[in-house]
Amino acid sequence: MAKKNATQAALEAALRAGIGPRVANDAAINLRPVISGVTKTNWQDQKPKIAERLAVACKGKLAKDASLEDVVEMLDQLDDVVDDMPDDVNTALPIKTTEDADTDDDAVMARLKGKVPDDVLAMVEKALKGEGAPPPDVPPAATDADKPEPAITKAAMDAMLAETARKTEAATIARLQAIDTARAAVRDRVGEVNTMGMDSADAIYKFALDAAGVDTKDVHASAYPALVKLLPRADAPMQRISVAQDAARRTSFAERFPNANRLSR
């Protein structure tokens, strides 16, 4: 059975806890090449190489906008943990199997306790228990956007239909009342209007204005009622128009030609 020493075991647990939240859901990271060759003795020399190998192992497998910067900085926090590790000779730990997983986990946690910040220790513990990022074959949990819309009940549908019918009826009544008002308004100006084909008050007002010869181009329909009121009433008496005449035309011939009697015949 392949074995890893205590330093490698602690390093792998810490790395897996650190990268867990940053790995895409469908990606699996193999950390064996990352921790390969790491011992208590060469720990300081291996740290830069660990960072490089970790970047290679995680290339293309991190979630969007995820970074390994914090994970690399965590390596410095493991200095005291590695210093407290037993010598590399005869301290190899077997790769975890179902039988020895609990013992290995407890050993790693015991060595890390008090040596790393509590939040890092908590991440390591979750990683060892398999509580980190979901495994590659497990799809992410459905979000609210993925959930189907709740089914509409019959009572809700009936209420919606009733409200739509009420609004439609109210709009129809308002339109018919506006048509009646328009017919009455134009009746005194242009007479009774046959509204066949006119389905709105605006159409009736415009018909009356057109009949009276009023140019409605570029005039908004809201101004039609006011323009109709300016039209003369159909039953109003015709006003007699007197044309002013030159006062000289109303004078007598003698006044106009005082010397006419002097003309010889």
Residue pairs with C-beta under 8 A, 6 or more apart in sequence:
1 94
1 95
1 97
2 94
2 95
3 92
3 93
3 94
3 95
4 12
4 35
4 92
4 93
4 94
4 95
5 38
5 39
5 40
5 88
5 91
5 92
5 93
6 40
6 85
6 86
6 88
6 91
6 92
6 93
6 107
6 111
7 38
7 39
7 40
7 43
7 82
7 85
7 88
8 35
8 38
8 39
8 93
9 93
9 104
9 107
9 108
10 78
10 81
10 82
10 85
10 108
10 111
10 112
11 35
11 38
11 50
11 78
12 31
12 34
12 35
13 108
13 112
13 124
13 127
13 128
14 74
14 78
14 112
14 116
14 120
14 123
14 124
15 31
15 34
15 35
15 54
15 71
16 29
16 31
16 127
16 132
17 120
17 123
17 124
17 125
17 126
17 127
17 128
17 132
18 70
18 71
18 74
18 120
18 123
19 29
19 54
19 58
19 62
19 68
19 71
20 123
20 126
20 127
20 132
20 133
21 132
21 133
22 58
22 62
22 63
22 66
22 67
22 68
22 71
23 29
23 58
23 61
23 62
23 63
23 66
23 133
24 61
24 62
24 63
24 64
25 63
25 133
25 134
25 136
25 138
25 139
25 140
26 136
27 60
27 61
27 62
27 136
28 61
28 136
29 57
29 58
29 61
30 57
31 54
31 57
33 53
33 57
34 50
34 53
34 54
34 57
35 50
37 46
38 46
38 50
39 46
39 88
40 82
40 83
40 85
40 86
40 87
40 88
41 88
43 79
43 82
44 79
47 75
47 76
50 75
51 68
51 72
51 75
54 68
54 71
54 72
55 68
58 68
62 68
74 120
77 116
77 117
77 120
78 115
78 116
80 115
80 116
81 111
81 112
81 115
81 116
84 111
84 115
85 91
85 111
93 104
93 107
94 100
94 104
96 104
96 105
105 128
105 129
108 124
108 128
109 121
109 124
109 125
109 128
112 120
112 121
112 124
113 121
116 124
123 132
126 132
134 140
175 199
175 200
175 201
178 200
178 201
179 195
179 198
179 199
179 200
179 201
179 204
181 201
182 201
182 202
182 204
182 205
182 225
183 192
183 193
183 195
183 204
185 205
185 225
185 228
185 229
186 193
186 204
186 205
186 207
186 208
186 228
187 193
188 233
188 234
188 235
189 208
189 212
189 228
189 231
189 232
189 233
189 234
190 208
190 211
190 212
190 231
190 234
191 234
193 204
193 207
193 208
195 204
198 204
198 207
202 221
202 224
205 221
205 224
205 225
205 227
205 228
206 216
206 221
206 224
208 228
208 231
209 216
209 224
209 227
209 228
209 231
210 216
212 231
214 227
214 231
216 224
216 227
219 227
248 256
253 260
254 260
